[in-house]
Amino acid sequence: MLTSPRICCLDLDTFFVSVERLLDPSLIGRPVIVGGRPGSRGVVTACSYEVRELGVHSGMSLTEAARLAPDAVYLPVRGDTYGRYSKQVREIVERYSPAVQTASIDEMFIDFSGCERLHRRPGDFGDDATILGVVRTITAAIRDEVGLPASAGIATSRKVAKVASGMAKPAGVLMIPAGAEARFLAPLPVRKLPGIGPVGDARLAELGIATLGELAATPFEELRPLFGAWAGEVLAGAQGRGSADISRDQPAFREHDESGDLLRSISNERTFREDTSDPRTVDAQLCGLCERVCWRARNRGVRARTITLKLRYADFETLSRSLTGAPTCSELEVYPAVKGLYQRARRRRTPIRLLGVALSNLVPIDAQLGLFEDARRLDRSLDAIRAKYGFDAVGRATGRLGAAARRMRRSGHA
């Protein structure tokens, strides 16, 4: 007998803030913003519910956040620290289902389809109760063993499960039974549906469509001019229909790398706190970016044929330059290539606002041996140190000296 798909979207509530509070309990109950110093040029990465009530949200500039929440506690992002906690959570989840797909550092999808007999307990009143019970067991284990709150939504598709997890916050579990999807979605604002952003929301508002129920009743022909090739998927989502295949979910967190993934490029970028023309600062940042993407490539088990530099000037002119050659995942090869791309791209004296480095056109790491076996041994040694102590525990001298010079200039000692 076939059963309906049972997809769970597990979301770690205000994950970065929750980790910071775990490390420093004095932050509990206080307004917290993770992203950087108040008023600096970055954006809010995460924020507590206390500051959300003031209008602060993820992606907002720290300058605007400081205006709305001047008394909040502002903290830098600690990616390596958060990653360790995310790994602990996944290890708990994998006790209950082998089908787990990481969507981002704080969100994952779990497929419980056909697992009712495996998890059935005495007293369960039907299959829905069984799956609801096991998901509650998972969130309780995450709370008790790791110390983090988690919310979860359960439904027959990924999109509805994700919406349900958002409605379950904070620290709740919500199941949408098969057949109840459209009724559950109907009163919700259209922005609740994954894939509809501010632009889509505004266009739908022009048609007088404010809720998912109204969207679900809209003829396909009226949606096609707004969403193009995606119109069918948007309409199906609003009607509660959608894919239950969790394997195709795309990681949303830039530091998440599935082992062996050859499809998605690897990139990191940095916006300077102040526009700069200082060669030492630029060199240090390029070196650091090369270290980061190469480290991620080695962790993924891939090498890149194509290296790309992204450069944005203070007036927001943005350009990119690429180079394709022999596959590599060593910064001893990537950094000189990036330096050459930068020298060819830098044709103006205007200060620089942002730099980025990307690796693409990927191949398995054993597809072709590198030219420098000594460099490969050094890479392995660095990676072993980082695996134990975190990425920032060790680095190339160029990147470290540049960072030290910046700290000295800010403190007035250079």
Secondary structure by P-SEA (a helix, b strand, c coil): ccccbbbbbbbccaaaaaaaaaacccccccbbbcccccccccccccccaaaaaacccccccaaaaaaaccccccccccaaaaaaaaaaaaaaaaaccccccccccccbbbbcccccccccccccccaaaaaaaaaaaaaaaaaaaccbbbbbcccccaaaaaaaaaaacccbbbbbcccccccccccccccccccccaaaaaaaaaaccccaaaaaaccccccccccccaaaaaaaaaacccccccccccccccccccccccccccbbbbbbccccccaaaaaaaaaaaaaaaaaaaaaacccccbbbbbbbcccccccccccccccccccaaaaaaaaaaaaaacccccccccccccccccccccccccccaaaaaaaaaaaaaaacccccccccaaaaaaaaaaaaaaaccc
